Amino acid sequence: MSANDMTKKLPINRRAVLKAGASGLAAATMLPTVSWSQTKSPKSGGTLLLSHGGDPPTLDMHQSATYLTEFVASPCYSTLLRIDPTDINKLIPDLAEKYEVSPDGKTVTFNLVKGVEFHNGMPLTADDVVFSLDRIRKPPAGIVSPRKGLLGGVKDVVAKDAHTVVVNLIAPQADFPFQVANPYNVIVPRKVVEPLDTAGTGMKRTIMGTGAFKLSQAVDGQIYELVRNEKYFGQKAYVDKIQMFPIRGEVERASALQSGRIHGSFFFASEAVLDGLRKTPNITALRRPTPTFINLIPNLKVKPFDDIRVREALSLAIDRSAFIQTVGPLAGAFYHSTGLLLPGSDYNLGMDEIKKYSGFDTMPEGGGNIEANRKRAMELLEQAGVPKGFKMSLLARSDIPAFRDSSINLAAQLKTIGIEATVDIRDAGAFYTAETTGQFQVVAHSIAISGSLPDQILGEGYTSFGGRNYGGWKDDAIDAAFRAQSAELDPAKRKELIKDFQRMFLKTYFHINLAWVGYGAAHSNSLKGWNALPDLYANMQMDRVWLDT
């Protein structure tokens, strides 16, 4: 593809990025302002009423791995680049009005919009961008960064001047523009955040961004309220306020929507609840596949899970088809994949190859024999010296069925190989504290990634330096394989390297892959301007949403 051809295909497209290489990408850096069709002229005013299912355990976007934080805080923040609200495969400007990639693909220069202010009136400068990206990729002591792996290919970040940021990469990385566009990779003011980090608190109770809304009150268990930022550098938001209510149960949230107490809720898992909403007049309810996978993750720092035979036995014990049939209607875990990437991805392995890995032959259409698998699992446990009746704790999160119901199902399946697994169900805050500090034996985690590119999923979820390495494993060869595929600019060669990476990872059983999740969303038909993208986190800024009342 020539540079001229790339320029004609703006805004930036994920598929084009993968195909272009460094020279093609460098020509495709002028980002247009976004516009999308409306069936009616948007109206200004009103209060948007939402519920997302619980209290965010932290308001610190950089430290959070839950949608509860992102749904509340995203309207208050900006990123360098932003996912197009109408197409997950495109980028549009946010704080960066344009960017340029060097001919060798190793330097990315971002030109910032001038005149941008944080909510406290402080001007945005390149130094704030440098601080924010560095906080994500190499967090200070006491700060946890679940997405540090996304920026693991960055060598350094430099402020060239007050409105120019230069990112030097270790190697060319075709996916990088989409990495910085991750909705969690928000830009924060250094002068506000650095002292909070030094104090060891971070931004747990602070939101200070440049977004279309600003936080006016946060009362756990009651309300989170945002008001329109009249000094927003972009087009002003339509609604005056957003009020969010932490209604935990899906049935209760659906009832609030059906009765008109809220306009929308963008997180539903239960098929029964969604089906009821679909049948309700004047409500739009849908399910969309999202880049969210459910994995069983052993803690390799706790015996006997440092033994590969034990991890392989866990994989052999699980009937994946039965898991999908049972947990799917409860948690949305309806989908399966023949690799580590999304179902249907061209980068995945074939069924004939994936089912050679222990336990994967029980996926739908795999044709495996679960009884034979479980017999082999018990043999492996015996070889590893794990006695029958071994007691194991399975950490789970209480508020999301993909965690809770998956764990209950898995505990029952593990009993078939003599493991007595008890499910340790905790609220979101306690769950993440235990998980991120390694205070667990095994965890069933529903990991949601923003985006679907290989670097986004593999870098965040499947490298030892990635932020989702909850099991504490370390493998230099796997990390090197990830960097090799990331830096390869030839599409055909990169495809094979991505497959090689998956082959290498799957045989370690560091993660035991089970299913992919599609989450639901529902809203009153009076709520306009919001698109349900196949990415749980994308398009949650709410700046283009309006009320037709």
Secondary structure, 3 states (H helix, E strand, C coil): CCHHHHHHCCCCEHHHHHHHHHHHHHCCCECCCCCCCCCCCCCCCCEEEEECCCCCCCCCHHHCCCHHHHHHHHHHCCCCEEEECCEEEEEEECCEEEEEECCCCCEEEEEECCCCECCCCCECCHHHHHHHHHHHHCCCCCCCCCCHHHHCCEEEEEEEECCEEEEEECCCCCCHHHHHCCCCCCCCCHHHHHHHHHCCCCCCCCCCCCCCEEEEEEECCCEEEEEECCCCCCCCCCCCEEEEECCCCHHHHHHHHHCCCCCEEEEECCHHHHHHHHCCCCEEEEEEEEEEEEEEEECCCCCCCCCHHHHHHHHHHCCHHHHHHHHHHHHCCCECCCCCCCCCCCCCCCHHHHCCCCCHHHCCCCCCCHHHHHHHHHHHHHHCCCCCCEEEEEEEECCCHHHHHHHHHHHHHHHHHCEEEEEEEECHHHHHHHHHCCCCCEEEEEEECCCCCHHHHHHHHCCCCCCCCCCCCCCHHHHHHHHHHHHCCCHHHHHHHHHHHHHHHHCCCCCEEEEEEEEEEEEECCEECCCCCCCCCCCCCCCCCEECC
